[in-house]
Amino acid sequence: METITTLTLGLAARGLSRFTQRHQTLLAKPLDDLPLADGHAALVDLVRSKGPQPFAFRVPDDARLLTVWHSSGTAALVATYWQHRLAHVDLMLASAASSLASDVLADLPITGAEIESIQHCTRPLLVFCRVREGVPAIAEILGMIAYMPVLLAVHSE
């Protein structure tokens, strides 16, 4: 098993409205229109079928959790929404070739020093970005238990 480097950033006091506006049409869809990511294989299939197109999916553990996945090559950004409010963001860089210059990072308010720190971490890298307090723990740990292994699986072939 490959070791995954982790880094944590706090985005709670930063303006995220431009970032969340990009997801509004996906979040406005009825729940029944969103795919259910009910396992690792199902999520791998979803990521492969959607490609670089951002898409939203439901999390089976709690109907109030919705997630938007946006990937570009071996980098991905996953935004978790709790009751339609942004709760957590996970940035994943699966390989040394993963680029921070991609549109995956568009509108995410991270500083130049944070980008520098991310660029110097070994890959694969999972960056936890806490956005707000008072959300269930699953909204914060989904990236650690599901998303990075999915991204690695998608690019393993």
N, C-alpha and C positions, 0 to 999 in steps of 0.2 A: 504494500500500500504506500502511495506517495504521501510525503509530508506536505501539509498545506500551511503556508505562512498566514498569520492573521494580523490585522491591524484594526484599530478602532478609532473612529472619528465622531465628534459630537457636532451635529448640524442643527440642533434645536433652536438656536438663536439666529439662524440665518434665513434669509428670504428664499423660500422654496416655491413661490407661486408660479414662476415661469416653468419650473420643472413639472409641477403637478398639472398645469394647464395642458400639457402635451398628452396627458392620460385621460382627460375628461370624457372623450368620446368612448374610450374603452370601458371606463367605469360606469357610464350611463347605460350600458347594455343590460338587459334583464339577465338575472342569474342563470336562467335556463339556457341562455344563448352562449354562455361561457363554458369552455371545456373544464372538466374536473380532473385535476392532476392527482389521481388516486394511487400513485406509486411511481417509483423511479423509472420504470420502463415507459409508462404513459407520458411522463414529463419529458423524457429523452425524445420520444416520438413527436411530441408537440413542438419542441425546440427545433428538431430537424425539419418538420413540415412547414414551420413559419419562417425559418431562415432569419434574415435581419429585420423583418417586419415586427414592430412591437405588438405584443398581444397580451391579453389579460386571461387569467384562469382562476378557478376557484380552488381553495384549499379544503380538503375533505374534513379536517378536524373541527372547523368552525365556519359556519355560513357567513359570519361577519368579516371573515378574512378574504380579501381579494389581492391578487398579485399581478403586477405588470412586468413582463420579461422583455428586455430589449438587448439584442446581442449584435456584435459586429466582429466577425472573425472569431478569435479565441478570447475575446473580452465580452462581458455581459454585465448589465446592471439590472437588478431586480428590486422593484419597489413594492413593499407590502403595505396595503391599506387596511385599516381597522375601522369598520363602520364608515367607509368612504372617506376617511381622513388618513393622510400619509402617516405611517407609524414607523417605518424603518426602510432603509435602503442598503442593499448589499452590492458591492462592486466586486466582480470576479475577473481575474486575469489568469488564464489557464496556462500560458506558456511565456517564455522570454520574448516571443514575437508579439504578444498582446500589446496593443497600442492605446495610450491614453489620449491620443489625438483624434480618436474616432468620434462619431456622432453619439456614441453611447453616453458620453459625459456631457453632452449639450445641456446647458441650463442647470447643472448640478453645482452648487456654490462651494467649491473647495478651493483653498488658497494655494498659492504658488509653492509655499513651504510644504503643504500636504502632498501636492503632486510630486515634488522632489522626493519626499519620504517614500511615497508609493513606488516611484521609479527605481529606487535603490533596494527594494525588498526582493527576495528570491521568489520565483514562481514555482508552483501555482500560488496565487495570493488571493485571499478573501478579505475585503475591507468592510467591516461592519460600520454603518453610519446611523447612529441613533438620532432620531428626529424628535420624538416626544415621549413623555413619561405616561404611565398609567395604561399601558396596553398589555395584553397577555404575553407571557414569556415566549409562546410559540411564534409570535410575530417577530421577535428578535432573533430567535435561533434557527429559523427555517433555512437560512443560507448555509449555516454550518452543517446541518444534517441532510440537506437535500440538494441545494442549488449547485454548489461547486462539484460534487460528484457527477451531477447531470452534465455540466459543461465539459468536464473531463471526458465523460463517456461519449458525448457528441463528437469530440475532436480526436478520439482515440483511433478512429479508422482511417 
